[in-house]
Structures are given as structure tokens and as C-alpha cells.
Amino acid sequence: MSLNLLILGSGSALPTLNSNQTAQVLETESEVYLIDCGEATQIELRRHKVRVQRLNHIFISHLHGDHFFGLVGLLSTMHLLGRQKTVHIHGPQGLEEIVRIQFRNAGSHLSYEMKFHTITKGDELIHEDKYVKVTSLELNHRIQTFGFLFEEQPKPRKLIPEALAKYKIPNYARKSITQGEDYVDPDGKTVKNALLSTDPEPSRRYAYCSDTAFYEPLIQRIENVDLLYHESTFLDADIERAKATYHSTAKDAARVANLAGVGKLLLGHFSNRYKNREGFLQEARPIFLESHIAEEGERYSF
Amino acid sequence: MSLNLLILGSGSALPTLNSNQTAQVLETESEVYLIDCGEATQIELRRHKVRVQRLNHIFISHLHGDHFFGLVGLLSTMHLLGRQKTVHIHGPQGLEEIVRIQFRNAGSHLSYEMKFHTITKGDELIHEDKYVKVTSLELNHRIQTFGFLFEEQPKPRKLIPEALAKYKIPNYARKSITQGEDYVDPDGKTVKNALLSTDPEPSRRYAYCSDTAFYEPLIQRIENVDLLYHESTFLDADIERAKATYHSTAKDAARVANLAGVGKLLLGHFSNRYKNREGFLQEARPIFLESHIAEEGERYSF
């Protein structure tokens, strides 16, 4: 089973008729995780048939509005639809007050519980469940900003049916073998795990890095991830603007991807000063061939 | 020159792919006024080619999110586009803090000044300029909620060219005649204004009433307005729900329109439990014939 990354918005600050503010959904077999939530994200969730009540964990990178202005509306809709289940919101200091002050003024008593988990630093395990571990990544932006590293939990080892038959392994022992244990029979005789199972499917890893200037310490944190989303707000011609605003160019993003040896790079958070996005690929691909535009509405499997 | 009311959103709390949260724009010859600002209003402004920098006055009726969740994003966009001119925001207590806390957390220093004008009661002149006077209207909702009465300033009386010639009225005196004054010639002889001019175009009046239960004291405040927007969230079958939530049915809205003797009624703020809006007209028109659906994207001239 692969993971899907659904891009809901890959524009930067100014939403237009053709480009949404940042938001994306990581879909595992059973859970969906929302990453950032620009204005009107709830509409894009509807458009792409992601049911809002399936979201249990929301990750907000930082408090520039194009990354969270849609959050309170989404949370409000969950309430109006009668949600019961707790929603966990992971984000920087300040987010909780911004959300709560709005519900307080509205006199709303939510039908469900919001649990805020304040992220205070990078390289911290901020969430773990049956499917994934999520670690914060320190980025380099004008205000405190975090990326997120999603890692699938280790998958079960694959049983070798012929070996199970040969060694007469009883059914009850199979689960422990998929977890890497040897088999010990009632007489105390051991069958090594390696004889009974093969390595599991590799666990996939996804790194989300927006917004940030080129940031060298990031590279080792995201080494060899299968998929990297890295912002590239600007083209090289506007490198001074990129530096002044702590954003990246397409080349910066490609350099990070190249140095970290990732599988595939998605470029996003495009300034809408550029009429089309061809220039981003032209600048990124000579540095990192597997550079792609994060297209809104696309699902990227990995 | 007529006034235009552009409906950007006439849905209620839940935005969908076909229905926006409440927002509308009143367009005079020179000024445009934004009334309520649900999520993604800035996108609808773009869609209908209303330039955000033309907005100088924004009126927010109350602090339920479907009436203001788009405000901070709109104000942020004005900043990103380099606005210099002050924006005046008229709304209930609490709105200023909700907006400012978000810009504070973003570390934003706006390129322009936001001036908040807190509305504390109904029947209060909350804004006046060359074109209009705006008065707050007390409504009857779950939290403090205001409607808005927009009244065009008196227009100039119309000069009678033949009379000006006959009485040899000099050019310099014409403006004062359009303002209703008599003409006094250098010899002290008076020509009555009524001989020189006719009554001006009537000043148009627009009343915006959302959200509210049927509220009898409202009727005399909006008597004879040319256009009334009155919420009708529910149909008669759901009257208990309307009562419980302090909303109106289509019949309630039509009764208000009928008793106030308005020119035309626009129904809006529809619950999206109803598949189509035909039922609202069926219930309203027997009570008030000039009942219409507030269609998103339509401009209503009056």
C-alpha cells in the first residue's frame, strides 16, 4: 500500500482564482493528515472528496496567514457537522489562542474536543500512531516555522509459506515472526527468524518543508526521504527578494533535494508574480532531475 | 445613477462548492462597501472583479464565523498588495482583537492603518460620507448582531434650464439652487427655488438584516426601503429549528418585508439542508410578491 500526498494548494500568500494557499493531505491506508490549512482549504477538501471528519491530526507549520487562515473555518464546519471525536492540532505557540478567541466570541460550545499540541523546537517527535511517526523540522524563516517529517511505522516482515510448513510453525506464532522474533518450539528448539521471513516493505518517509530559506542543517534531517516538498517561492532572478523574505528559489530547493539524496522533489509555494511554472523546473532540474511542480488537485503516490 | 448590490455569498454556515458564506458589496457611483465577509470572500471579489483596494469601509454584522472568517485574509491581501489607505472596519466588540492577534503572531507590520469602529447598539449612525449614511439596526440573534441601513445622501435638485434662462440666473448661483436655496439677485429681488428646480432623484435606501429571528421592532426602522436583504435560513417545515437558533423562515422574512412596505426583498443565508431554493419563493411570495432569491454573483440595481 503506497502513501498519497494530495496537494490542495501550492500558491504562496495571495490566493487567486487559479491558485490556493498552502494545504495538503497525506493519506495512509487508514488515516489522513492535514498539513497546513490556508484560507478555503475546507472547500478544496470537499472538491477532492476528503471528508473533513476523517481528519484527526492537523499540522500547522507557522503563523503566516496563508498557512492557517482556513483552520478556524474547518474546525467550525466539523462542529456544525456534529463531530464527536477529538481533533489534535499541532502547531506553534499562539495558534491555540487565535482559534479559541474566535469560538469564544461566537459563543460556540464545540461538539468535540480540540487538543492543541504546541511545537516548541525542531527534531522533536510530535505525533505517533499505528501508522506514522511525525517529527518536527527546524526551518529558517522570518518567524518560528517547522517542517514535518512523516515516517511510516515499520511494516511486518513477510512470512515465507514454504518455511512455515517445513518447520511446522503453529498459527499463533506467526504474528511474532512478522515482528522479527525467532520461533521457539515447545521443546525449546529455536528456528531463526531469517529462515521464516523476509524483510518487510520499506517504510516510506515524507518531508514537508515550507516556508524556509536554504537551510543547511535541514539536509541531514531529511536524508533519503522518498518524497520531499520544499518551497520554491522565487526564481533565481528574484534571489534578493528570496533572501530578504527568508524564502527559497527553485535552485535552493533542488540543492536541498540533491544534497539530501531524496527520491523525488515537489516544488511549491509559488509567488504569483510568475505567469507559469515552467521556469521553476528549468532552474531545478539541472541540479536535481526528479524535480516536479506540486500541482493542485494531484495525488502523488510513493 | 443607481446603486448595485452584488451578492458574493448567500449560503449559511457551511460553505460548499456551490454556495458561499455571507458577503456582499454595495456599489455606489464612487465607493464600494463590503458587508460581511465569510471565508474566501477575497476570492469571490476577484471572481466578480471588485478590486480589494477599492474597499475603504467594511461592515461586519456579528461574530459568527460565516460572517467574518474571510476578513483577516482580505486585510492581509490588502497589505501584500501594498495598500496605503486606511481601512475602516465597523463591527461588534471583539472583532478588533481577533484580527490583531493574528497579525501580531505573524509578525506583520501592515502597510496601511486599520481603524476599528466598535458598534455597541442599534439605531446609531456608524458611518457617513459624501455618498451614504449607514445606521446600525438591532437584530435578534443568539449573540449581539447588527443589521445595516444604507441611505444615499440627498441628491441635488434638478435645474430647469428654461427657468434659468428666463430669470437670467448667473452660473455661480446654480449650485446653491441645486441645494434648495432661492435665488436673490443683486437688487435684492428673490426668485423662489421651486420656480428654478424640481425635486431631486429620490435617495435610495438599502437594509441588510442577517442573522435574526423575526423581530417586530425592526419593521419601523426599515420602513419603505427600496431593497431589503433579510435572512431566511429555513423553510416553514423547520420552524422549530429556526426558533431555537434565532433564525428566520422565508415566511418571517416576507412578513417583515410586507409590514415594512419595502420595494423588493432578497432572501438569503439559506441552510444547505435544502436541495434547491424554489421552496423559499413558494413560501415568501404569497405574503410578499416581490420576494427574490439572493443569487451569488448577481448584481441587483435599485
Interface residues (C-beta under 8 A of the other chain):
Chain A: A13 L14 P15 T16 L17 E39 A40 Q42 I43 R46 R47 L63 H64 G65 D66 F69 G70 V72 G73 S76 T77 L80 L81 G94 L95 E97 I98 I101 Q102 N105 A106 G107 R142 I143
Chain B: A13 L14 P15 T16 L17 E39 A40 Q42 I43 R46 R47 L63 H64 G65 D66 F69 G70 V72 G73 S76 T77 L80 L81 G94 L95 E97 I98 I101 Q102 N105 A106 G107 R142 I143
